[in-house]
Amino acid sequence: MKTLRYIELKSGHSDNGPAWIGYVSTSKTGRTVYFNGRGLMKLKGQRRGESGGNYIDMETGESFWVSGVKKNGEDRHWAGSGKVLVEAAAVSEYLQTIEAKTLDKARCEVTTSILETDVLRLSKLANTPGKGWGEDSGPYSFVRNVTLSAAEE
């Protein structure tokens, strides 16, 4: 099942990172969001990462903010700037959600460059022992490994 969400890269960008409104899919537990070729794992205890995000990319360690879409269309942080890319396939639902007839071209731009996500590969990565959330780590620790070895695939 796909859900409409606002996704913003926080690492290295504060409130001005690249941002998207698009469809995400989630893991069975809901702790991992799959979007644009990435697996974003929710930080334990909702604690925000160093860059202010609430999710972390399981491969790169980058911090992301993921939230529902605001009905007023103002998804970016008040201190942020830059256009939000709206996934072409999601435009109709987004407009319905914000009760608008057209996109605000000063704030949004339609994109067709959202990548497919290999959910199976990322799910294997997240569920491989020693990867993802560590067993003996503290409540906010995340063990990151960039790729699966050939034996694990």
C-alpha positions in Angstrom: 0.0 0.0 0.0 1.3 3.4 -0.9 0.8 6.5 1.3 1.2 10.2 0.4 4.0 11.8 2.5 6.3 14.8 2.7 10.0 13.8 2.7 12.9 16.2 3.3 16.6 15.6 3.5 17.9 17.2 6.6 21.6 16.1 6.7 23.8 19.0 5.6 20.9 21.2 4.7 19.1 22.3 7.9 15.6 23.3 6.8 16.6 23.9 3.1 17.2 20.4 1.9 15.7 18.7 -1.1 12.1 17.9 -0.4 9.4 15.8 -2.1 5.7 15.0 -1.8 5.2 11.5 -3.1 4.1 8.0 -2.4 6.0 5.9 0.1 5.5 2.2 1.0 6.2 0.9 4.5 7.6 -2.3 6.1 5.2 -4.6 7.9 6.1 -3.0 11.2 5.8 0.6 9.8 9.3 1.4 11.1 10.8 1.6 7.6 9.6 3.9 4.8 10.7 3.1 1.3 10.9 6.1 -1.1 13.0 7.2 -4.1 15.4 4.2 -4.0 16.0 4.5 -0.2 15.1 2.7 2.9 14.4 5.2 5.7 14.3 3.7 9.2 12.5 5.5 12.0 14.7 6.6 14.8 13.9 4.7 18.0 11.9 6.6 20.6 11.1 9.3 17.9 14.3 11.0 19.0 15.5 13.3 16.2 18.9 12.8 14.7 21.8 15.2 14.7 20.3 17.0 11.7 16.8 17.2 13.0 15.3 14.3 11.1 13.1 11.5 12.4 14.3 8.9 9.9 17.7 7.7 8.9 18.7 6.2 5.5 19.8 2.7 6.3 22.6 2.8 3.7 24.0 6.3 3.9 23.1 7.4 7.4 21.6 10.6 6.1 18.8 12.1 8.2 15.3 12.7 6.8 12.1 14.3 8.0 9.0 12.3 6.9 5.5 13.4 7.8 2.0 13.5 6.5 1.0 16.2 4.0 -0.3 19.4 5.6 -3.7 20.4 4.4 -2.6 24.0 4.1 0.1 23.1 1.6 2.9 24.5 3.8 4.9 21.4 4.5 8.4 23.0 4.6 9.6 24.3 8.0 8.8 28.0 8.4 12.6 28.8 8.3 13.2 26.6 5.2 13.2 27.5 1.5 13.3 25.9 -1.9 10.7 24.2 -4.1 9.1 20.9 -3.1 9.1 18.3 -5.8 5.7 16.6 -6.2 5.8 13.2 -7.7 3.8 13.3 -11.0 1.7 10.2 -10.0 0.8 11.9 -6.7 -0.3 15.4 -8.0 -4.0 14.5 -8.1 -4.2 13.1 -4.6 -2.0 16.0 -3.3 -4.3 18.6 -4.8 -7.3 16.8 -3.3 -5.6 16.7 0.1 -4.9 20.5 0.1 -8.2 21.3 -1.6 -6.6 23.1 -4.5 -7.2 23.1 -8.2 -3.6 23.7 -9.2 -0.1 23.5 -7.7 1.4 26.7 -6.3 4.3 27.0 -8.8 6.2 29.3 -6.4 6.4 26.5 -3.9 6.1 23.3 -5.9 7.3 21.6 -9.1 6.2 18.3 -10.6 8.9 15.6 -11.0 9.0 12.3 -12.9 12.5 11.5 -11.5 11.4 9.5 -8.4 13.4 6.2 -8.5 11.9 2.8 -8.0 12.9 1.3 -4.7 14.2 -2.3 -4.3 12.2 -3.1 -1.2 13.3 -6.7 -1.1 17.0 -5.8 -1.1 16.5 -3.1 1.5 14.3 -5.4 3.7 17.1 -8.1 3.6 19.6 -5.4 4.6 17.5 -4.2 7.5 16.8 -7.7 8.8 20.3 -9.1 8.5 22.0 -9.8 11.9 24.5 -7.1 12.7 22.8 -4.6 10.4 20.1 -2.1 11.1 19.1 -1.7 14.7 21.7 -3.3 16.9 20.7 -5.8 19.5 23.0 -4.6 22.3 23.1 -1.0 21.3 21.6 1.9 23.2 18.0 3.0 22.6 19.0 5.4 19.8 21.9 3.6 18.1 21.8 2.5 14.5 24.4 0.2 12.9 24.9 1.1 9.3 26.3 -1.1 6.6 26.3 0.0 3.1 25.9 -3.3 1.2 25.0 -6.9 1.7 27.8 -9.3 1.0 27.3 -11.8 -1.9 26.6 -14.6 0.7 23.8 -12.6 2.3 22.0 -11.8 -1.0 
